[in-house]
Amino acid sequence: MPELPEVETVRRGLAPSMEGAVLRELELRRVDLRFPFPTDFAQVVSGRGITSLSRRAKYLLIDLDDGMTIVSHLGMSGSFRVEAGASAEMPGDFHHPRSKDEKHDHVVFHLAGGNGDARVIYNDPRRFGFMDIVRRSEIANHPFFRDLGPEPTGNELGADYLAERFVGKAQPLKSALLDQKNIAGLGNIYVCEALWRSHLSPLRAAGTLVADGGKPTEALQALVVAIREVIADAIAAGGSSLRDHIQTDGSLGYFQHSFSVYDREAQPCSTPGCSGTVGRIVQAGRSSFYCAACQN
């Protein structure tokens, strides 16, 4: 599933074509994705101006000039591409290839803008993604968003905050970090990477990172720094890829050359001075990659 840095890369890639453009027509080529489209979805948004694109957790938010917002989630296999004239560009590269098979083109945004007409096409072979329309002023209380924790890049995420969330919890640290009520948008890949950077085991109980009196330990403080850094590095890598790949089929592998443990089972640990090997375990149905020698 595309994670927060990938969604942020997609947002930045789509913004030049979509922000300030008029959505002349929203073309729906089926009645549903993961869920049915909202009633009269195409009629409600067609003809509206697009004022801005933003992101909350793994959701892409497309703000319209009437105060409504199109909410889009990429699910497991969703992706956008921009077509203008004879060119086609896919914003961002992903660790797993994205589809460009036209039979999976389910939604088309027909745009008119200052840079000419364009089409933004949503492709989703597995159809686990979805789209909805929400009034912008009501987003914070919408079921998609009301229980989300702070962004991993925002000022609200700190060691004191996580100490309050983790105190007394025997829950494995990996599971606690994937809980969207604790941190919004943090996914499997970057949890593995952040735990490796902070030398913490995914099996460790979350509550062990909280000292007496509910204060964060040095280990928890190091974890917060690692989360911020790994997300920032991933976003920077995605942003660079936009300049380097004008046309891409998605097969280059988003940020894959910078992974330290994710998908590196049986390879030597790259922590300086560590002689361990990256292992793989399964937690709650997801693969955890870590070095048992230096993560504890």
N, C-alpha and C positions, 0 to 999 in steps of 0.2 A: 504494500500500500504506500503511495506517495506520502512522505512525511512533511512536517512543517517547512523545512528549507526548500523542498521541491515545490510546494504550493506557493511559497513566497517568490521563488524564481519564476513560476508560471505567472503570478500577478505582475511582476516587473516586466515580463516579456509581452504580456497582453496590453499593458497600460498604454504604450504609444499608439496602438491601433484603436483602442476602445474609449479611452478617456477623451471627452469632448466630441465624440461622434454621436450620430443619431442612429438609434436602432430602428432602421426602416421596417424590418420584418423579423420576427422570430419564427423560424421554421422548425416544427416538431415532426419528426419522421416516424414516431410511434407514440403510443398513448402513455407510456411509462418508462422509467428506468428501474431503479430499485423500488421506488414508490410511484404511483400515478402522478402525472404533472398536475399542478393546481388547476382548478376550474377556470376556463377562459384565459389560461396563462399567456398564450401568444397574443390574444387580443388586448390584454391588459398592458403588456410591455411594449408592443409594437408602436413605433412613432415617438417613443420617449427618448430624451437625451440622456446620455451616460455621463454623469458628473465626475465619478471617481471609482477606482478599484481599491479595495482594501482586503485585509485578511484577519480572521479570528481563528486561532488554533489551526485546524486543517481545512477551514472553510474559506472559499473565495467569495467576496462580497462585491456585487456590482451595483453601485448606487445610481438611481435614476432621478430625473429632475422633478418628479412629483412626490418625492419623499419615500418611495418604495425601494426595496433592495432585493435583487436576485441573489439568492443564496445557493452556492454550488459546492458540492463535495465530489471529489474524484473517485471515491471508492477504491477498489482494488486495481482497476485497469484503465481508469478514465484519463483522458488527455485532451488538450486543446491544440489546434494548429491554426495559423493565420494564412489565408490565401488572398493575395492582392495581385491581379493580373495573372502572369504565368508563374509567379513564385509562390512557394509554400514554406512556411517556417514553423517549427514546433518549439515553443518556448520552454527551454530547459531540457537537460538530459537526465535520465533516470537510471537507477541501478539495474532495473529490469526493463527490457525493451518496451516501448509504447507502440501501439498499433496505428497504422495509417491505412488499413484496409477499409475502403469506402463503404462496405456493407455494414460496418459498425459506426458510421457517421449518423448519430441520432438527433442532434440538435445543431442548427445553423443560425448564427447571428449575422444577419445581412446589415452591414453598416455603411453609412454615408458620413464622411468626415473631411476635414481640411486637407488631408493627404490623399484624398480619393476614396473610392468605394473599396470595401474589403469584406471578406467573409471570415468569421471566426467559427470553427467547426469543433464540436465536442464529439469525441470518438470513445466508445466504451464497450469492448467486446464482452465483458462479463456482466455489464449493466448493474454493478453494485453502487455506482454513483447516483446522485440525485440532485434535483433542483427544486427550489421553492421560491415563493415571493412573500416578503415580510415587510411591514412598515418599519423604516429605519428607527424611529423613536421607540419601537417596542422590542427591538432585538435583544436587549439585555435580559428581558423576561421571557423570551421565547424558549420552548423546551430544548431546542438545539444548544442554547447558550447559557441558560440561567445557572447551571450547575458547574460550569467550567471554572477551573482554577486560573491563576495568573499565567501570562505568557512567559516562556522561558527566557525571553529577551527583555522583559519589562522590569521596571524598578520594584514592582511588588514582590518579585521572587527573591527571597533572601534566606539566609540560614535560620533566622529567628522564625520566619513564617513556616519553613519546613519542620522545624523543631516542634511547633505547635501541632502540625499535622501528624507527625511520626511518634510523638510521645506515647510510650506504653504499647506500641504496636509490635506484634510478633510477625506480621506480614513480611514476606521476603522483600528486600529493597527494590529489586527489579519490578515486582508487581506494584509496589507503592508509587514508583516513579511513572509507571504507565497509566495509573489511575488519573483520568482527565479531571477529576475533582481536585486533585492535588496540583497538577501542572497541566495546562492546556496545550495540546499539540505535540507533546513529547512522545515519540514513537520508538519502536523496537530497535532500529538501527542506532539511533543516537543515544539511547539509554545504554546500550552495550558500550558505545564509544566513551561516554562520560564516566561510566563505572571503571573502565580500564584506565582512563586518565587520572582518576582519583584513587586508584588502587583499592577499590572496594568490590567485594564479591557480590554477585547478583543474589546469592542465597542468604546473605546476612540479614538478620532481622532489622527492619527499619528503626525500631525503637532503640537499638544499640547506638545510634548516632545522636542520641539526646542524653545530655548529662543530668545530674541531679539538679532539681529546681527547674527543669524544662529548658535549660540552656543548650544551644547547639554545641556539639563537639568540634574540634579542629577538623575531624574527618568530614563532618557535614558541611562545614564552611568550604573545604576543598572541593566537595561534590558540587556545590552551587557554582563555584568558579568554573569547574570542568563543564557543567551543563551550558553555561553561557558561552564558553569558548568554543565548544564543539558545534553548537548551533550557529554561532557567528562565522566560524570557518566554513561550514557547509553552505551558508547563504552566500558568502564571498566567492566560493568555488562555483556555485550556480550562476552568480552574476557574471563572472568571467566567461562562462561558457556561452552566454548570449552574444558576446562579441566575437567569439571564436568560431561559432557554428551557425552560419546564416541559414543553411539548410541541413537538417539532420533527420535520420530515421529513428532516433532514440536509442541506437544500439551502442553508443560509446560508453555508457555506464556512468550515471550521475555520481560524481564524487568518489568513484570506486577506488581510485588510485591512492586516496588518502585514508582509507579505512585501516585501523590498527588491529582490530580484533574481529569485527563483523565479517562473516563469511570467510574466515581465514583458519578454519579448523585444521589442526595438525601442523600448522606452520609455527616457526619459532616466535616467541613473544618479542616484541620490539622495544620493550622497556629496557633502558640501558642497565647492563649488569645482571639482567634476569636470564636464567638458562631454561626457563619454562617453555611450554608449548601451549598454543591456543587450543582450548577444548570447547566442546559444544554439549549443552544440556537442553532439555525441554522444560519450560515453565509455563503453565497455563496454556499449553498448546503452541507456544512460541519458542523459537530457538534463541538461546542465550549463548553468546560467545565470550569466553573470558579465560584468563590465565590463572589457574589455581595456585601457581607459585608466588605471584606477586599481588594478587587481589584477595584480600581477606576481610 
